[in-house]
Amino acid sequence: MAKSRHRLIRLAELPVDTNQGFRIDGKPVLLCRTAAGVFAIENRCTHQLAPLEGGRMRGTNLFCPRHGQRFDMRTGATVGQLTKIPIQAYEVCIDEDDTIEVLLPD
């Protein structure tokens, strides 16, 4: 499957233990940075369709700020009981000038 590359922000603009939402080609995408790495996931909880931006992160897990549903940022898989519907996880690259790039399916 073909993927399109989207340059977003420099790594220094996304401090560790923060996340920031973007709209890329109409898709809500959340960039997350923890000590475990930089992740890009769908910015929409599948429990009540609320944005995930601002959710607490621990390791590779993100907690929905509304009800605490947990998602694995590496795969989008759910961890918990509120929903079994996963979210999209996207490939992330850091280019030679430390810009975070997200690869989205075409």
N, C-alpha and C positions, 0 to 999 in steps of 0.2 A: 504494500500500500504506500502510495506517495505521501510525503509529509512536507509541509511548508514551515520554514524557519522564521521565527519572529524575535527580533532583538527588543528587549524591554528596558532594563535598567542595569547600571553597574552594580556589581556585587556589594560594594561599600554602601550603596543606597538602601540595602536591605539588611539591617543588622541582625545578628544571631538572635533567635527567639522572637522574631517578628514575622508578620505576613502582610501582603498587600494585594488588593484586587485589581484586575485589569479586564478590559473587554478586548478580545482579539477576534476579528472577523465575526463579531456579534456573539461570541461565546464568552461566558463569565469564567475567568481563569484566576486562580489564587496562587501567588508565589509565596512559598513558605521557606524560612531558613531556620534550622536548628543546628545544634552541634553535630547532628547526624548527617547534615547536608542541606542542599537546596532542592525543593520539590515544587512541582506544578500540578495542581489538581483543579477539578471543576469547582467553582465557587458557588455551590448550591447543595444544601443538605437534602437528601432524598427522603427525610422524615416529614418535614413540613415546608420544603422548598425555600428555606431561609438562607441568606448568604452565610458562608462560613468565615468570611473575613473577620478578624478580631478574635477568633477562637483560640483557646489555650492550646499550646503544643507541648508534647512531652515525647522525647525521642523521635520516633517516626509516626506518632499518632497526633491527630488534630481532633479537638473536641468542638462540636457545634456550640456556638455561644448561646443558642436558644434553649436547648434541652440536654446538651451534653453527649449527644450521639458521637461515637468515636469512629474515625476513619484512619486507615493506614495510608499515609501519604505516598508510600512507594508504589502501591497497587490500586488504591481507591477502595479496597475491601472494607466492609463494615466490621466493627468490633462492638458488640452490644446487642440490645434487644429492640430498640425503637424502630429499626428498619433493617432489612436484609438486602436492600437494593444498593449496590456499590455506586461510587462516583467515578468519573473519568480521571485517570492519572496520565500525565503527559511527560514526555522525555524532556530533560533539561540539559543544556550544555553551557559551559562557561567559555567564551571565546578568548582569543589571545590578549584582548585589552580589558579583560575582566567584566565583560558585558554578559548578562544572563540572557540566554536564548531558549525559547520554548518551541518544540516541534509539535505541530498539530496535524492530524490527518486531513488530507484534502477532501 
